[in-house]
Each structure stands twice: as C-alpha cells, then as structure tokens.
C-alpha cells in the first residue's frame, strides 16, 4: 500500500457522521480537514475529529488535500466537484452525482482532461449483501435471471429528518434519494439499462416537519413522490422499480430477483451486510446464505477507499463516476418517461464493476 490519500470533507451534515465513523478503519485514507458553509458547525466537527476546520475555498486550495469527499446537498454536488477538479483534487461524492446528466457530464469530462478520478456513492453495493447476491447470480444459483422487482416505500422523510426540505426539491424525492441504491445494484447485477418507461405522481398531502427546531413547519413539494419504472437491461433482464414517499405501510418484498431455476431475496442495498436468502425450484422455502463475496464489515467510505486503491494501482474504481452517471441517466429518463408517457432510450452505458472477493480489504484489492 502506498501513501494514504489525504481527505478533505466538504459538508458536515447528517450523512457525514457515518463517514466519520468508518474512515478511521481505512488505512489508505487520512482525514485532513473539514469545511462547511456553517463555519461554527465545521469547527465543532473538526474538534471532534481532531482535524482542522477550513472555509470551503481554503480546503479546495489546500495542497495537503488529495481528494475531496463531497457531502453537500444535491444541488451543490456539481459545483463543488468541478471546483475540486479545477484545484487538482480527486472527487468522491454522495449520490446523486449531480442534479442532471447535463450537470454531470462536465464533471467526468474535466476529470478525464486533468487525469483525475471521480467516484460516487452508493458504496453499499460493495458490502457482503449485494456482492453475495451478485456471486450467486453469476454462478447460476437461480438459473438465468429473467426479472427483478424493487419496492421501497416510506411515508416521508419529514417524519424523522430535522431539515428535510431538500428531499422535496430537484435532486431529491424517492427516486433520487433511494433510487441510486437499487439502480446501482441492478446495474451491478445485470449490466447497463438501454431503455425505460414509467409513471410518476404526487399527492396533495401536506408535509409537516415532525422533529427538531423546525418542527411544525410545512415543506414545499416540488418533485414527484411516487415513481414506478420498467427498466430494460442490455442483458435482456427486465426490472420493475417502485419508490415512494406516499406509503404508510406495505407488505411488498423490498428486492427480489427471479430466475429460471429460483428466486433470490436481495437484502436492503442501503445497508452493507444484511442476509441474502435463496429459494430454488427444488427447495422453494427461502434459506439464508452465508456471505461469499464483498468487503466484510464495510461502511460508508469504503467506496472512497476503493477509489484510492484504484488510483494507486491504475485500475477502474468500483463506485465510479461513470457508474453514477449511468444511474443518473436512468433516473432522469424515468422522470422524463413519466412526464411524456413515452419509452426513453438511454445514451450512456457502463461496464459492470469488478466483483469484490470475499474477505477483501479496499486498501489491498
């Protein structure tokens, strides 16, 4: 292993806590500085982490920082990423890569022109849950995959998040918030999507914040809050995906894959290591499957560590900007299909990322 990459974090909101919990166990990454538009909050977090608090401008200009971990709100993802690249830094960001493919394309173009790397969440797909599912699919445990079904739903993030407004603005909604976990998993399983169709909508229900200092405030809703899509993969597999902020309770299976010889119950792709279950034509009762692939004990930040290793060894990153761009185009196309009632052809494609061997460590693979 070479010198660890020095990480500068921009944005120290709710999601940053999960990254800070896991970064210390990744020896090829060193937390160096943090920045936030709220300088007081950045100072508090910096003291907790034993690093320096900087302004955003100062962090991007700091020669010590090798890679910027971009944890800003979705509307700022593209701006911060481009500024980091212009400053000569690699970038790894929270999902989505940007609000649109038009915003995201310059990120990949600028990185390529400057010889820099871009990575993006979700990296949950690198854990044992999704990687074990992939290994079972690749070895033919359910025969030839025919279709997959996703149903993720909740009544709305305003019930738990103290400042949920961005979930109801462009770049949010159930598709852009939760869709990347499932869509990235589906592309990891079956390869790129070539066309989509779908329907989208929203209720007139008032969204009132339930917790925190803004409790009682009403959140404006500027995105569709219920989305159903049909994805056609280049491999021939058909995936149906429903994501919603409109469901108070459901018995629908969250994620299943159907094959010619069985069914795979895929664990929650928002988690790293939940249990995979398998049923076959010969044994129709679901049974638990022990992990056979994936980064063990993984957490948020493993995608960044995998990116650091990819830079060191000159190999493709698994949680890459190219994968995130394809997923972004899928989501954008689903919303377009819902608005126009047309089938939408995708223009981008991507290679399936390399699998993660069982017991691998991101700093060595």
Secondary structure, DSSP 4 states (H G I P E B T S, - for coil): --PPEEEEEE--STTHHHHHHHHTT-TTEEEEEEE-SSHHHHHHHHHHHTSEEE-HHHHHH-TT--EEEE-S-GGGHHHHHHHHHHTT-EEEEPSSSSSSHHHHHHHHHHHHHHT--EEES--GGGBHHHHHHHHHHHTTTTSSEEEEEEEEE-S-GGGT-TT-GGGGSTT-HHHHHHHHHHHHHHHHHH--EEEEEEEEE------B--SSTTTTPBPP--S-SEEEEEEEETTS-EEEEEEES--S---S-SEEEEETTEEEEPPPTTSSSPPEEEEESS--S-EEE---BSBTT--TTHHHHHHHHHHHHT---SSBHHHHHHHHHHHHHHHHHHHHTS-EE-----PPPPPPBTT--TTT-
